[in-house]
Amino acid sequence: MSGRRGRGGGGGGHDGGGGEERWLLPYSDMITLLLGLFIVLFAMSTIDARKFDNVKRSLAQTFNGAVLDGSGDVFDGSNGVLDPTSPSQAQVDSTVTFDEATRNTNQQFNQETQQLQQLVNQSGLGNDVKVTRNEVGIEVELAGDALFEPGSWALKQPGILDKLKRIERHMAAFDHPIRIIGHTDGVPYPGEWGNWGLSTNRAQAVAKYFRDLGFADTRMEVMGKGATDPAVKPPTPTASVAKNRRIEIIILEPGADDPVQNLTPAQVAATSPNAVTSRSTAPTAAEQVDAQLGNEFAEADPLTEQIIQTGRGG
């Protein structure tokens, strides 16, 4: 009896002790699980930059139609989000190619500016021709008084033309489109079109001269601005300022921010309601007679006379 009680007591004592320490097992399991969880979280927060970049590129190529070959390593984890706008390698290569082309074009235009300036200096045109590089391309400014007599759009012969021929040949070899812009001063010019017509006619005279030398029509734009864009601010709106009487020849750079091309028709009408622009169409005979007071068509042939009378309304 006493033995059984002893064993029972011992068993009871053991059971009692086991009840007090029973929580240790689940507690140790929980601690172990938490430790493992934090290790996993820590591992996920550590980025292998090389592996991450490899996987990111692979995913980007996959979503752009490429096939993921599966040969790359798998990254451990990331605390970031893959940017859905990350460019593919083809897009990156295209951007690099475009940037290189832009830099090459810019270098070509800078070199062309220097070569034109050297040509101007060698030709002795420094007082009549100015070459500058701007955001649109290369601007070659010709003094109007060196090209035209007062109130006329007929090019002086021979005057500056022989030297201008060398500039035209250089521009033709450069193989870029050009814009020819005529400007006048504020002195009122007789005729229906006034200074607008005079500036346009002068620009067209230069364009025709270039065309006769072999410059392609398709590479030329012609524009007349009258007295609206002076190089030097005149003391009065109708003052005679020699520097404002000029012809601008702009060699247009591809992709340049061209303010003329960016204008909408509404903006053109709002800013220059009387502007005269042209690519190849010359003013009518009636307009030329009005502008030149009959000097150019004093002895017009019958067909021209008929056009003049029609333009004047009979």
Secondary structure, DSSP 8 states (H G I E B T S, - for coil): -HHHHHHHHHHHHHHHHHHHHTTHHHHHHHHHHHHHHHHHHHHHT---HHHHHHHHHHHHHHHTT----S-S------SS---TT---HHHHHHHHHHHHHHHHHHHHHHHHHHHHHHHHHHTT-TTTEEEEE-SSEEEEEEEHHHHB-TT--SB-SSTTHHHHHHHHHHHHHHT--EEEEEE--SS---SSSHHHHHHHHHHHHHHHHHHHTT--GGGEEEEE-TTSS-SS--SSTT---GGGSEEEEEEE-TT---HHHH--HHHHHHH-TT-EEESS----HHHHHHHHTTSTTTT--HHHHHHHHHHTT-
